[in-house]
Amino acid sequence: MSIEQMVELFAIIHLGTAGLSHIVAPKAWARYFMWLASKEEAGVIVVGFMSLGFGSIVAAFHHVWSGIPLVLTLLGWAQVTKALIYFCFPQYGLKKLRWVSVERARVFVYAGLVLLALAGLLTWHFVGAVSGG
């Protein structure tokens, strides 16, 4: 298995787990981000590290610029960019965190559906690639 395929498997596990949890427990996610907002800039830094953790692994080890895997490469770089923005402009990140509420928790369901769709797309590609198809 190539390093790119290992990163794709990492992303399938990460996106699938996060996506499913966003769908089944959106209020928990809303409360978590509300709690982070209560920590102000420190909470923004936590969100930045969440984005950087996933994004930097993908950006460092997944250099695929064509086909379905391109989606993962772009997502990785988008997460690195988000981390950089949150680290350098914490007031912007805090504004985003303060938008979250339990009443708006349904947005986590929508985000979860997108994450699961990405995990599904990557799984479809991954299975085809490792099976030689």
PLY file of the C-alpha trace (Angstrom):
ply
format ascii 1.0
element vertex 133
property float x
property float y
property float z
element edge 132
property int vertex1
property int vertex2
end_header
0.00 0.00 0.00
1.39 3.43 -0.95
1.69 6.33 1.48
-1.09 8.11 -0.42
-3.37 5.10 0.06
-2.53 5.03 3.78
-3.49 8.70 4.05
-6.72 7.95 2.18
-7.49 5.18 4.69
-6.72 7.59 7.55
-9.11 10.12 5.99
-11.85 7.51 5.48
-11.66 6.58 9.17
-11.44 10.21 10.31
-14.17 11.62 8.06
-16.47 8.64 8.53
-16.23 8.75 12.34
-16.60 12.52 12.56
-19.40 12.53 9.99
-21.43 9.86 11.73
-21.02 11.54 15.11
-22.11 14.90 13.65
-25.30 13.22 12.43
-26.19 11.25 15.56
-25.04 13.79 18.17
-25.32 17.30 16.67
-26.24 18.93 19.97
-23.15 17.48 21.62
-21.01 19.03 18.88
-22.85 22.34 19.26
-22.24 22.32 23.02
-18.59 21.45 22.49
-18.05 24.39 20.16
-20.05 26.66 22.46
-17.77 25.59 25.31
-14.74 26.35 23.13
-16.21 29.78 22.37
-16.48 30.42 26.12
-12.69 29.96 26.30
-12.32 32.78 23.77
-8.96 32.87 21.91
-7.78 29.68 23.63
-10.83 27.86 22.24
-10.03 29.18 18.78
-6.51 27.79 19.09
-7.98 24.36 19.93
-10.10 24.47 16.76
-7.01 25.53 14.83
-5.08 22.51 16.12
-8.01 20.21 15.24
-7.83 21.48 11.67
-4.04 21.42 11.56
-3.84 17.85 12.84
-5.89 16.43 10.00
-4.79 18.91 7.36
-1.06 18.70 7.93
-1.03 14.90 7.64
-2.91 15.09 4.35
-0.88 18.03 3.02
2.43 16.40 3.92
1.77 12.90 2.62
-0.99 13.08 0.01
0.35 14.71 -3.16
-2.35 13.57 -5.56
-3.52 16.28 -7.95
-5.92 14.40 -10.22
-9.00 12.25 -10.07
-11.04 11.56 -6.95
-8.04 11.75 -4.57
-7.62 15.42 -5.55
-10.62 16.12 -3.30
-8.68 14.86 -0.29
-5.55 16.82 -1.18
-7.61 20.02 -1.48
-9.43 19.29 1.79
-6.10 18.82 3.55
-4.76 22.13 2.31
-8.06 23.84 3.17
-7.73 22.58 6.74
-4.14 23.86 6.96
-5.35 27.23 5.65
-8.16 27.30 8.22
-5.66 26.58 11.00
-3.40 29.37 9.81
-6.32 31.83 9.71
-7.53 30.82 13.18
-4.00 31.02 14.64
-3.23 34.40 13.09
-6.68 35.99 13.36
-8.30 34.49 16.48
-11.04 37.12 16.57
-12.28 35.83 13.22
-12.35 32.28 14.58
-14.11 33.45 17.71
-16.79 35.13 15.60
-17.37 31.79 13.83
-17.47 29.87 17.13
-19.95 32.32 18.67
-22.36 31.66 15.79
-22.86 28.08 17.03
-25.88 27.37 19.24
-27.94 24.38 20.27
-30.79 25.85 18.22
-28.55 25.74 15.14
-27.25 22.22 15.86
-28.85 20.94 12.64
-25.91 22.45 10.71
-23.79 19.69 12.23
-26.10 17.13 10.63
-25.56 18.74 7.24
-21.80 18.87 7.82
-21.91 15.22 8.88
-23.66 14.25 5.66
-20.92 16.00 3.66
-18.20 14.26 5.69
-19.86 10.86 5.20
-20.24 11.53 1.48
-16.52 12.35 1.25
-15.67 9.21 3.24
-17.89 7.18 0.92
-16.32 8.65 -2.20
-12.83 7.98 -0.87
-13.85 4.46 0.18
-15.16 3.73 -3.31
-11.90 4.96 -4.83
-9.75 3.20 -2.21
-11.42 -0.18 -2.67
-11.03 0.08 -6.42
-7.38 1.08 -6.13
-6.31 -1.64 -3.68
-8.23 -4.34 -5.52
-6.55 -3.36 -8.78
-9.73 -2.11 -10.41
0 1
1 2
2 3
3 4
4 5
5 6
6 7
7 8
8 9
9 10
10 11
11 12
12 13
13 14
14 15
15 16
16 17
17 18
18 19
19 20
20 21
21 22
22 23
23 24
24 25
25 26
26 27
27 28
28 29
29 30
30 31
31 32
32 33
33 34
34 35
35 36
36 37
37 38
38 39
39 40
40 41
41 42
42 43
43 44
44 45
45 46
46 47
47 48
48 49
49 50
50 51
51 52
52 53
53 54
54 55
55 56
56 57
57 58
58 59
59 60
60 61
61 62
62 63
63 64
64 65
65 66
66 67
67 68
68 69
69 70
70 71
71 72
72 73
73 74
74 75
75 76
76 77
77 78
78 79
79 80
80 81
81 82
82 83
83 84
84 85
85 86
86 87
87 88
88 89
89 90
90 91
91 92
92 93
93 94
94 95
95 96
96 97
97 98
98 99
99 100
100 101
101 102
102 103
103 104
104 105
105 106
106 107
107 108
108 109
109 110
110 111
111 112
112 113
113 114
114 115
115 116
116 117
117 118
118 119
119 120
120 121
121 122
122 123
123 124
124 125
125 126
126 127
127 128
128 129
129 130
130 131
131 132
